[in-house]
Amino acid sequence: MKIQTRCNQAKYILELDGRLDASWSAYVDANIEAAIQGGHHEIDIDLAKVDYMSSAGIGVLLKYRKKLIGVQGCLRVIHPTENVLSVLRLMRLSELLVGDSGEAVPSTPTQPSLGFEHNGCQFEVYQLESRVPLKCEFLGKPELFPRGLMESSSEFRVPFESTAFGLGLGAFSDGVAEKGVNKLGCFGESLGVAGVVVQHAADDSRVPDYQLRHEDLVPELRVLYGIFCKGDFSHLVRFEAAESSKGTIGYSEFVSKVCDQLDCPNLAFAIIAECASVVGARMLRFPEPTDGQSHWEFPRIRDWLTFTSEQGENRKLALVVGIVCRNPPETAKAFLRPLGEDEHFCGHAHAADFSYRPLPKGVLDLTSTVRSLFEKDTPRSVLHLMMDSRPIEGVGETEFMRGACWCGPIKDLAPAN
């Protein structure tokens, strides 16, 4: 089997030459998967040079047809030979696979209000209907955390309505917590957006837990400290980094560029992105009171915090919630960390990572897109995004390949009462 590829406008075409049987179906499968991971969602399979196709080959085509329909894409067979077409007709699949079936029409987005390019990464910016300006509130005293002085008795209760989003050190309510027991191990990295809250407890929990808003059930977090916002996002930014030198764009570079283009020094955002890597840390256990030594110092930090050890081939789909600020006010500095070399550009973001799958193109609705993540999969972890810029050992930062970013300027930054 030989495979040649070419592009024809929006279509990505795989020209197959040989027998599409069990011996070669895995090879065809890998090539279609690589095309999808490369950002191609409209794929034609040219079978003009294929005289034989078995059920194994047909199974591969049906598998990816279904996968692409799920992201508003399509896969179709073009130029089938008479032998192949005869098999498809006998199996009553010719109308489904050959040409347009009418079931997988790609979404047609409205025209972006702004399009630009940065180091090979393509951006499209769409204006959203925004009625309520974004306001962010800083809860708790994060400076107590590394000293082991936090107590669950100082927690805040935060309901996540549909227009609320944020991140922090949180826990879901349970019977033990309601009785006032100081159970700090149930707290961990948390994020919430679009009526979904996900949290990874710093105990023996191997996977995160989550709650979805449904009917009268509104997810609620008990929060020791965090950043929480209400209001409407004003813009949707779609981005594609396939043509950049690395095929990716770093998290800090991405949010900095969006801030610049929107002329927005303080930005809140929710990002869903296909990632080459997700770099961050999360708690293994809650820090205990110190004897004067900081919990951030090595090697003590390894006792309670786990870090991403390497990037490697680590493709994932990630849901990221956070804020960034240029020259943040004093009330916000304890909640933020510098992003890169510019100490005046600071941020805080958490990410829930999922197994890799392609993200639909075009204009997306935040609520339905977020909920679809949890309907089709469960998150693997919740991480505090970080940058490891050490010259040799450092693993860098989270790298985006493509995705969608709902964002807006923050009108007000306020500490909790």
Secondary structure, DSSP 8 states (H G I E B T S, - for coil): -EEEEEEETTEEEEEEES-BSHHHHHHHHHHHHHHHHTT--EEEEEEEE---B-HHHHHHHHHHHHHHHTTT-EEEEES--HHHHHHHHHTT-HHHHBS--SS---------SEEEEETTEEEEEEE----S-EEEEEES-GGGGGGT---GGG-EEEE--TTEEEEEEEE---HHHHTT---GGG-EEEEEETTEEEEEESSS-SS-EEEE-BTTB--EEEEEEEEEEES---EEEEEE-TTSSSS-EEHHHHHHHHHHHTT-SEEEEEEEEEEEE--EEEESS-----SSS-TTSTTGGGGTEEE----SS--EEEEEEEEEEES--HHHHTT-EEETTEEEEEEEEEEEEEE------S---HHHHHHHHHHH---SEEEEE--B--TTT--B--EEEEEEEEEEEEEEEEE--
